[in-house]
Amino acid sequence: MSIKIILFLIAIECNQTFGIGLRSLILEAHNRRRAKYGNQPMVLDEDLCTECSEYAEEIVRNDGVYRENYLEYLYATGPVTGKHLQIVCVFRDALPRECVRIWFHYRGFAENTKYYRFTAMIWNASTRLGVGLGRIQETRYLVVRYAPPGNVLGEMASNVPKRPTTFWDSEHISGDHGSESTVRITFARNGVHNIFGNWLSFVTTLLNLYLCGTSRIL
């Protein structure tokens, strides 16, 4: 592969990451996956984004200590009074949208609490999204909030519908499912019509790994 092609692919990836903007990039990554379940798209909420950015700064001030609440309303039996659900992704040498990919692939971990990161991002009634990012040296903290909050077991069926699967939908997921250590995911082909897109994504990922080192989602 010539150096011009390599530079072209890197330019595409950099443009997607920085040109579009972090918030829009994370929103698009969510909505593309929500659409696979027939769920309505979310919109960016300026107040939520401001809160996420402020919390990301708080994480930096507290030397990386943070809190998530995506399990808080799991067993709620009445109206949920909270304002949002929050998930934090800690990563090094990776693109922020890799966090969304990881959360989406937790759909295969139904017996693990990480599964509820997937349901939080897919939850149909959650229509507003907040995004913020903090950094401590080489470690970054992506803060995401969903409103109204979801992840209520009694409402799971109506907000996280089953997705019809085909032969082309299969995937292989490996890693330590029970800890926050690095998770490696092998993405399967989603259909003949997506082969080229997956190939380009695969090549771009290899280039990022080569230039930046092994991606790490902690």
C-alpha positions, -999 to +999 in steps of 0.1 A: +000+000+000+015+033-011+023+061+014-003+083-003-031+059+004-020+055+040-019+093+044-053+096+027-069+071+051-054+088+081-067+121+069-102+107+066-100+093+102-086+126+116-113+146+098-141+124+112-126+127+147-118+164+148-137+180+119-171+168+128-166+174+165-165+150+194-201+155+204-215+150+169-193+120+164-205+103+196-241+111+188-238+096+153-222+065+167-251+060+191-279+067+166-264+044+140-266+015+164-300+025+179-314+024+143-304-012+141-331-019+168-356+004+153-353+029+181-357+067+177-325+088+174-312+110+202-303+146+200-275+165+217-286+184+248-265+215+255-271+215+292-262+178+295-231+183+275-220+212+298-227+190+328-206+161+312-177+185+305-178+198+341-179+163+355-150+153+332-130+182+347-140+170+382-126+135+373-093+152+364-092+172+396-099+139+416-070+120+399-093+098+378-119+089+404-154+088+389-189+074+394-214+057+371-251+052+378-263+031+349-276+004+373-292+029+397-329+024+386-326-013+375-352-025+401-374+006+402-411-001+406-424+034+403-417+065+384-379+072+380-371+106+395-335+109+384-324+132+356-300+110+337-279+078+335-241+083+333-214+061+318-177+068+318-152+052+294-115+053+303-092+048+274-057+054+260-044+055+224-079+050+210-105+070+193-134+081+215-160+064+193-143+031+202-161+034+236-195+033+219-185+003+199-174-015+231-207-006+248-227-018+219-210-052+218-218-057+255-251-069+242-236-103+242-228-102+279-264-106+292-252-123+324-228-095+333-236-060+345-217-045+315-248-056+295-266-026+310-242-002+294-255-015+261-292-012+272-285+024+284-273+035+250-301+018+231-329+027+255-357+040+232-372+065+258-338+082+263-339+109+237-312+134+249-275+129+250-247+147+268-210+142+260-178+155+278-141+146+277-113+149+303-076+140+302-049+131+327-016+127+308-022+099+283-055+087+299-088+101+287-122+100+303-153+101+281-184+111+301-218+103+285-252+110+300-286+098+288-320+115+296-346+106+305-329+078+324-336+042+314-324+008+324-355-003+344-361-040+342-398-037+341-396-015+310-368-034+292-390-052+266-405-020+253-372+000+252-347-027+241-365-048+214-350-080+202-331-075+169-336-100+141-303-117+134-289-134+103-259-154+094-241-122+086-248-108+121-226-132+139-196-119+160-168-130+181-161-112+214-132-121+236-117-106+267-121-105+305-159-100+308-157-096+346-133-067+349-125-032+336-093-045+318-087-041+281-114-056+260-106-067+225-134-072+200-133-087+166-161-072+145-180-095+121-193-086+087-228-072+090-239-080+054-226-080+019-236-044+014-213-034+043-182-053+032-164-023+017-172-002+047-160-028+071-128-033+051-121+004+052-127+005+089-105-025+094-076-009+074-080+024+092-080+007+126-048-012+117-032+022+107-042+037+140-028+008+159+004+010+139+008+047+145-005+051+180+001+017+196-025-009+207-059+006+215-068+003+251-103+006+266-100+003+304 
